[in-house]
């Protein structure tokens, strides 16, 4: 496309260095391969319409491979311009290695609270290196049509939970619960981290672990493994070889009644299911107990410190921090709850159900994400393996907890003091 010199210079000025009207293409690295359609059809077109001259490509990796793939690309100098950031330690490590840029000075950072930014800051809060996008809430999805057919109501306690599973199994029409252990991460993320906060009392237990006043071998940390060990009988034949996509399909095709997961699946499942979906929070151990939910600061977007297009990348990140993006994102991806200070009116009823739990349950984040996975062995990754082993029955809850504790204590000083 030919442009006059004046037009080209104007375009270059408007786009922060896009000289001579040449399009700049920015690439987004992400683990959210489920979101490719939403980025391509909704988010990117909205940005490109308002910012002619900047093209954006969403290029995700498989969730379980993302950290390794991203690290390899960053080390090789082949990573995209925009880096989707996991919360706390994984992204902090990238920042400390000089691979994520300091974004503290972005104007849009004023749109986020200190709590929203805390997952993507240095320990002292002096530098913020990713623009917060969303949190997700853990819980259970269920086939409401199947529940009605079998005369079931969503369980509120652990005893009611297993009674429901027993009834579904006895009927035989549905696999009681869709989860596999092949990919391991889901056993921890959608299993251990889902139900665990009700036992270790959310932030109280998580902070005690960081301070060294509780150990992973203490009862509140072993108890979730004890429950996970019981799940084996309800997962259907061949669950050991079942992958994350297999589990998704089992539920969306109407073959499983319950799916342990979180709000992040809502947007993926809505167009796929032919039945009514419902959701319930992790059942509490006993009636009357305080309920805790993992309301996890989950996803943000940062800048590759070595991008060839820093100004255009910052232009995109300023937009990601805007109220416009927050509204588009929260409704294009129901179940990803905006961290922007601007109130977002959500349309999806299931997303509203998940977020309503904030009114009755105490929030926390995943226990392994802050500080405790900075060493080797990595507690987050080890918890994946331990959770899968416990569900398969190849490791007892007590042995799994002991192994995790020994690994943590081998490098984390506060856990060595007792």
KOLKOL-145209 format. One line per 4 residues: their letters; for each residue z, y, x of C-alpha. Coordinates in pm, 1 decimal, decimal comma, padded with zeros to 6 digits. Example, Ala and Ser with C-alpha at 12.3 -4.5 7.8 and 13.67 -1.06 7.14 Angstrom:
<atoms>
as = 00780,0:-00450,0:01230,0  00714,0:-00106,0:01367,0
</atoms>
This chain:
<atoms>
xxxx = 00000,0:00000,0:00000,0  -00103,6:00341,7:00144,1  00129,3:00636,8:00112,2  00107,4:00995,2:00225,8
xxxx = 00318,4:01096,5:00520,8  00543,0:01306,3:00297,8  00594,8:01023,3:00051,0  00669,6:00778,8:00329,7
xxxx = 00919,2:01014,1:00490,0  01084,2:01072,9:00153,2  01108,4:00698,6:00093,9  01251,5:00653,3:00440,0
xxxx = 01515,2:00916,5:00370,6  01605,1:00772,0:00029,5  01636,6:00418,4:00157,9  01836,4:00494,1:00468,3
xxxx = 01568,7:00419,7:00726,1  01299,9:00228,7:00537,9  01032,9:00412,4:00732,8  00671,0:00453,1:00623,4
xxxx = 00737,4:00295,2:00286,1  00752,4:-00059,5:00419,3  00961,6:-00293,4:00206,6  01277,0:-00424,9:00368,5
xxxx = 01386,3:-00772,2:00262,0  01757,6:-00857,4:00260,0  01875,9:-01217,4:00242,1  02203,3:-01327,3:00080,2
xxxx = 02385,5:-01632,1:00218,3  02599,2:-01807,2:-00046,3  02758,6:-02137,2:-00147,9  02694,0:-02064,4:-00515,9
xxxx = 02367,1:-02257,0:-00556,0  02441,8:-02276,0:-00929,6  02386,8:-01898,8:-00947,8  02030,9:-01877,8:-00819,0
xxxx = 01878,4:-01808,3:-01162,5  02131,6:-01535,0:-01241,7  02063,0:-01356,8:-00914,0  01687,4:-01392,8:-00946,3
xxxx = 01658,9:-01302,4:-01315,2  01937,7:-01048,6:-01370,2  02117,0:-00907,7:-01067,8  01841,3:-00864,1:-00810,9
xxxx = 01588,8:-00711,6:-01056,7  01849,3:-00454,1:-01165,8  01905,1:-00349,7:-00805,2  01539,7:-00353,7:-00703,0
xxxx = 01439,0:-00140,4:-01002,2  01680,1:00130,9:-00894,0  01605,8:00089,0:-00521,8  01230,5:00054,7:-00465,1
xxxx = 01156,8:-00047,7:-00109,1  01447,1:-00292,5:-00077,6  01377,1:-00651,8:-00172,6  01657,5:-00907,2:-00198,7
xxxx = 01641,7:-01286,0:-00164,9  01928,9:-01511,9:-00273,2  01937,1:-01813,3:-00038,4  02231,7:-02046,3:-00112,7
xxxx = 02351,8:-02361,8:00062,9  02532,9:-02661,4:-00088,8  02899,7:-02568,2:-00150,3  03046,9:-02837,2:00074,3
xxxx = 02808,3:-02746,6:00358,4  02829,0:-02368,2:00335,0  03095,5:-02297,4:00596,7  02930,0:-02517,7:00859,1
xxxx = 02577,5:-02396,3:00779,6  02684,0:-02030,5:00782,1  02873,6:-02062,3:01109,6  02572,5:-02228,3:01272,1
xxxx = 02337,2:-01955,0:01149,6  02570,2:-01676,1:01259,8  02611,6:-01832,6:01603,7  02234,0:-01874,5:01633,4
xxxx = 02159,6:-01521,2:01510,7  01960,4:-01648,2:01212,4  02200,3:-01569,9:00926,7  02103,6:-01345,4:00637,5
xxxx = 02195,0:-00979,0:00604,8  02452,1:-01032,6:00329,6  02724,4:-01294,1:00362,5  02905,1:-01429,7:00058,1
xxxx = 03269,4:-01431,9:00163,9  03529,4:-01693,8:00089,0  03879,7:-01545,9:00054,9  04132,8:-01502,8:00332,8
xxxx = 04117,6:-01705,7:00650,8  03758,8:-01829,2:00664,7  03616,5:-01477,8:00631,1  03889,2:-01319,4:00844,0
xxxx = 03787,5:-01550,8:01126,2  03426,3:-01435,0:01095,8  03541,4:-01072,7:01107,4  03761,7:-01136,3:01410,4
xxxx = 03463,4:-01296,2:01586,3  03259,7:-00981,9:01523,5  03026,1:-01153,9:01276,5  03123,8:-00953,1:00967,3
xxxx = 03108,6:-00575,0:00971,4  03396,1:-00342,3:00881,6  03321,7:-00203,5:00532,8  03637,4:00005,4:00490,7
xxxx = 03438,2:00328,2:00471,6  03216,0:00222,9:00179,7  03264,7:00466,1:-00108,0  03273,6:00182,0:-00361,5
xxxx = 03588,3:00037,4:-00201,4  03776,1:00299,2:-00405,4  03691,2:00088,8:-00712,5  03921,2:-00195,7:-00605,3
xxxx = 04298,2:-00230,7:-00600,8  04491,3:-00333,5:-00290,3  04547,4:-00675,9:-00449,1  04174,9:-00722,6:-00510,3
xxxx = 04092,9:-00628,1:-00150,6  04374,9:-00827,7:00009,7  04174,9:-01150,0:00032,7  03918,3:-00977,4:00256,2
xxxx = 04133,1:-00762,0:00480,8  04299,5:-00790,6:00817,1  04665,2:-00891,6:00800,6  04772,8:-00529,9:00842,9
xxxx = 04531,1:-00408,9:00572,4  04364,7:-00167,3:00813,3  04012,5:-00307,0:00775,0  03830,5:-00444,2:00469,3
xxxx = 03524,6:-00651,6:00553,5  03386,3:-00775,9:00219,7  03330,2:-00610,0:-00118,2  03538,8:-00800,6:-00379,3
xxxx = 03334,3:-00954,9:-00659,0  03538,7:-01194,0:-00872,6  03831,1:-01424,4:-00926,0  03820,2:-01762,8:-01098,6
xxxx = 04084,7:-01941,8:-01302,9  04151,6:-02314,5:-01274,8  04195,3:-02539,1:-01577,1  04034,0:-02815,2:-01779,6
xxxx = 03721,0:-02805,7:-01991,9  03695,5:-03052,6:-02277,2  03443,8:-03173,5:-02531,9  03587,8:-03022,5:-02850,5
xxxx = 03359,9:-03235,9:-03070,1  03490,0:-03552,5:-02903,4  03849,5:-03434,7:-02945,0  03790,3:-03371,6:-03315,6
xxxx = 03621,0:-03709,2:-03354,5  03917,1:-03886,3:-03191,9  04183,5:-03673,7:-03359,9  04308,1:-03522,2:-03035,5
xxxx = 04459,9:-03183,5:-02957,7  04466,3:-03016,8:-02614,1  04774,0:-03133,3:-02419,3  05042,1:-02888,6:-02314,2
xxxx = 05262,2:-03120,2:-02104,3  05200,2:-03388,5:-01843,8  05318,2:-03657,3:-02087,8  05077,6:-03532,4:-02356,6
xxxx = 04796,6:-03515,9:-02098,9  04820,4:-03884,5:-02013,3  04866,5:-03978,9:-02379,8  04535,1:-03804,8:-02455,5
xxxx = 04365,8:-03983,3:-02165,1  04502,4:-04317,9:-02287,9  04363,1:-04261,1:-02637,6  04019,8:-04168,6:-02502,6
xxxx = 04016,5:-04472,6:-02277,8  04131,8:-04702,6:-02558,2  03856,4:-04577,2:-02788,8  03592,2:-04649,1:-02523,8
xxxx = 03327,0:-04404,1:-02646,1  03380,0:-04156,4:-02362,1  03481,9:-04165,6:-01997,9  03822,1:-03995,8:-02024,1
xxxx = 03772,2:-03759,3:-01731,2  03474,0:-03665,7:-01513,7  03559,5:-03644,8:-01145,3  03434,3:-03818,8:-00835,3
xxxx = 03571,4:-03842,7:-00483,2  03248,7:-03866,1:-00284,4  03238,3:-03495,5:-00196,7  03617,3:-03474,4:-00146,6
xxxx = 03647,1:-03096,3:-00193,9  03654,0:-03122,8:-00572,1  03946,9:-03365,7:-00558,3  04147,2:-03089,4:-00393,5
xxxx = 04001,2:-02778,2:-00556,9  03975,8:-02916,9:-00909,9  04260,3:-03164,2:-00876,0  04545,4:-03076,2:-00639,9
xxxx = 04502,2:-02696,6:-00649,2  04449,9:-02705,0:-01026,0  04768,8:-02882,9:-01127,3  04980,9:-02809,5:-00818,7
xxxx = 05107,6:-02458,8:-00899,7  05304,8:-02594,4:-01196,5  05505,5:-02805,3:-00949,9  05549,5:-02569,7:-00652,7
xxxx = 05596,1:-02271,7:-00889,0  05294,6:-02071,4:-00785,8  05360,9:-01784,5:-00548,4  05721,7:-01892,6:-00492,7
xxxx = 05614,1:-02221,6:-00335,8  05303,9:-02087,4:-00164,3  05498,9:-01815,1:00013,9  05780,5:-02057,3:00100,4
xxxx = 05526,2:-02279,0:00274,2  05397,2:-01981,6:00474,7  05754,0:-01878,4:00562,8  05844,5:-02234,0:00662,2
xxxx = 06126,7:-02268,9:00407,7  05940,0:-02548,0:00226,2  05744,5:-02839,3:00366,9  05449,9:-03032,1:00229,4
xxxx = 05674,6:-03337,9:00217,2  05911,1:-03164,9:-00027,0  05904,6:-03290,1:-00385,6  05715,1:-02993,8:-00536,2
xxxx = 05424,4:-03060,2:-00297,6  05425,4:-03440,2:-00331,9  05447,7:-03433,8:-00713,8  05086,0:-03319,7:-00769,2
xxxx = 04966,8:-03608,6:-00551,8  05174,1:-03846,5:-00763,3  04991,6:-03721,7:-01071,5  04652,0:-03739,9:-00900,2
xxxx = 04716,3:-04103,9:-00813,6  04732,6:-04175,5:-01188,0  04390,2:-04020,5:-01247,2  04213,3:-04320,8:-01095,0
xxxx = 04239,1:-04522,7:-01416,4  04058,8:-04257,6:-01620,9  03760,9:-04160,2:-01405,1  03518,3:-04436,1:-01502,5
xxxx = 03335,5:-04699,6:-01301,5  03203,7:-04600,4:-00962,3  03387,6:-04268,1:-00938,3  03434,6:-04327,7:-00564,5
xxxx = 03060,3:-04273,2:-00509,3  03030,0:-03998,4:-00770,9  02924,1:-03656,8:-00637,9  03001,9:-03312,5:-00778,5
xxxx = 02660,8:-03289,1:-00954,4  02718,3:-03639,9:-01093,3  03046,9:-03524,5:-01246,5  02885,1:-03214,1:-01390,9
xxxx = 02612,3:-03425,8:-01551,2  02860,6:-03678,5:-01687,3  03037,7:-03401,4:-01875,2  02740,8:-03189,7:-01985,4
xxxx = 02555,6:-03495,0:-02117,5  02852,4:-03563,9:-02346,2  02957,1:-03886,6:-02177,1  03298,1:-03763,9:-02056,1
xxxx = 03564,3:-03597,8:-02269,3  03754,7:-03390,9:-02009,5  03644,3:-03214,1:-01693,2  03904,8:-03084,1:-01444,2
xxxx = 03754,3:-02768,2:-01305,2  03774,6:-02395,5:-01350,6  03616,1:-02099,2:-01517,6  03328,1:-02094,3:-01266,1
xxxx = 03151,4:-02372,5:-01458,9  03120,2:-02180,6:-01787,2  02794,6:-02005,9:-01707,7  02645,2:-02324,3:-01563,6
xxxx = 02742,4:-02545,9:-01856,4  02676,6:-02314,7:-02152,2  02297,8:-02364,9:-02157,0  02326,6:-02737,5:-02084,2
xxxx = 02571,0:-02871,1:-02341,9  02490,4:-02969,2:-02698,8  02856,3:-02983,1:-02802,6  03135,5:-02728,7:-02841,8
xxxx = 03341,6:-02676,4:-02527,4  03709,6:-02591,1:-02518,5  03953,3:-02523,5:-02236,3  04322,6:-02580,4:-02172,4
xxxx = 04543,3:-02471,4:-01880,5  04702,4:-02724,7:-01644,4  04971,7:-02904,9:-01845,4  05329,0:-02828,2:-01741,7
xxxx = 05561,0:-03109,4:-01625,9  05797,6:-03065,8:-01922,8  05793,0:-02878,0:-02253,2  05928,1:-02527,6:-02212,8
xxxx = 05850,0:-02501,1:-01841,3  05692,4:-02180,9:-01714,1  05319,2:-02236,4:-01669,3  05137,6:-02132,7:-01354,8
xxxx = 04763,9:-02089,4:-01307,9  04547,5:-02053,3:-01001,8  04385,7:-01714,5:-01068,4  04208,3:-01721,4:-00738,0
xxxx = 04045,0:-01426,0:-00565,1  03733,8:-01627,0:-00499,5  03422,4:-01443,2:-00397,0  03311,1:-01126,7:-00220,9
xxxx = 03008,6:-01001,2:-00030,2  03001,0:-00881,6:00329,7  02752,2:-00757,8:00586,5  02627,8:-00957,4:00881,8
xxxx = 02735,0:-00741,6:01175,2  02401,3:-00816,3:01343,4  02175,6:-00736,9:01048,7  01857,1:-00555,7:01141,1
xxxx = 01893,2:-00346,5:00825,2  02249,7:-00207,6:00815,0  02175,4:00096,1:00597,9  01984,6:-00099,0:00333,1
xxxx = 02255,9:-00365,8:00337,3  02521,3:-00098,1:00279,8  02312,4:00043,0:-00007,2  02320,6:-00300,7:-00169,5
xxxx = 02694,6:-00339,5:-00107,4  02768,6:00000,7:-00260,1  02591,4:-00124,8:-00571,4  02789,8:-00451,5:-00567,3
xxxx = 03103,4:-00236,0:-00576,3  02983,5:-00039,5:-00878,7  03083,8:-00061,7:-01244,8  02721,6:-00148,4:-01329,3
xxxx = 02730,0:-00458,9:-01110,4  03075,3:-00557,9:-01240,8  02951,8:-00558,9:-01600,8  02625,2:-00739,0:-01520,2
xxxx = 02798,5:-00999,7:-01303,7  03088,8:-01078,6:-01536,7  02858,9:-01134,8:-01834,1  02578,1:-01307,2:-01644,3
xxxx = 02839,8:-01536,1:-01490,7  03108,6:-01582,4:-01756,8  03416,0:-01729,1:-01593,8  03388,4:-01510,4:-01285,3
xxxx = 03632,1:-01233,2:-01366,7  03548,6:-00897,5:-01212,4  03787,9:-00756,8:-00952,5  03652,2:-00405,6:-01007,4
xxxx = 03909,9:-00161,9:-01147,8  03664,5:-00072,0:-01424,8  03745,3:-00268,3:-01739,1  03469,5:-00515,4:-01828,9
xxxx = 03418,9:-00627,2:-02186,5  03341,5:-00998,6:-02179,5  03128,5:-01160,3:-02445,9  03177,9:-01532,3:-02381,1
xxxx = 03455,2:-01691,7:-02593,6  03536,5:-01958,4:-02334,3  03573,4:-01693,2:-02062,9  03805,9:-01505,4:-02297,1
xxxx = 04009,4:-01824,9:-02342,1  04057,3:-01869,1:-01967,5  04152,2:-01507,3:-01908,8  04399,5:-01516,5:-02201,1
xxxx = 04617,6:-01751,7:-01995,1  04711,4:-01454,2:-01778,8  04924,8:-01336,2:-02071,2  05144,7:-01646,7:-02077,6
xxxx = 05123,2:-01803,8:-01729,4  05221,6:-01682,4:-01382,3  04923,1:-01630,9:-01148,1  04885,0:-01760,2:-00793,4
xxxx = 04605,7:-01842,3:-00549,9  04511,1:-02167,1:-00377,0  04791,1:-02264,9:-00142,8  04579,0:-02341,3:00164,6
xxxx = 04370,1:-02024,0:00180,3  04598,9:-01766,5:00338,1  04719,0:-01819,4:00696,8  04774,7:-02196,5:00664,6
xxxx = 04418,0:-02299,7:00749,7  04376,5:-02095,4:01067,2  04458,4:-02381,4:01302,9  04342,3:-02733,8:01380,2
xxxx = 04369,1:-02954,2:01186,5  04250,2:-02723,6:00908,5  04487,8:-02764,5:00613,2  04222,6:-02679,7:00352,8
xxxx = 03979,4:-02944,7:00476,1  04255,4:-03198,5:00532,2  04373,6:-03145,0:00173,6  04021,0:-03233,6:00052,3
xxxx = 04043,5:-03568,9:00227,9  04404,3:-03636,1:00128,9  04339,1:-03561,9:-00239,8  04035,1:-03790,2:-00247,1
xxxx = 04226,9:-04067,0:-00071,3  04518,4:-04041,9:-00313,9  04287,9:-04062,5:-00616,3  04103,2:-04360,2:-00465,0
xxxx = 04433,3:-04528,9:-00385,8  04362,3:-04558,1:-00013,1  04659,9:-04336,6:00076,4  04991,8:-04300,1:-00103,8
xxxx = 05108,4:-03957,0:-00219,9  05393,5:-03970,1:00029,5  05170,5:-04071,1:00322,1  04915,8:-03804,2:00235,9
xxxx = 05186,3:-03535,5:00223,8  05336,5:-03660,3:00552,1  04998,1:-03646,8:00726,1  04929,9:-03293,4:00600,2
xxxx = 05275,9:-03177,6:00705,5  05242,7:-03323,9:01054,5  04902,8:-03160,9:01094,7  05030,1:-02821,1:00983,1
xxxx = 05343,3:-02840,7:01196,1  05135,2:-02932,1:01502,0  05006,5:-02574,1:01527,7  05192,2:-02352,9:01277,1
xxxx = 05515,6:-02225,4:01427,4  05713,0:-02148,2:01108,6  05678,6:-02514,8:01013,6  05821,6:-02622,9:01347,9
xx = 06151,0:-02436,4:01316,5  06334,6:-02698,7:01111,7
</atoms>
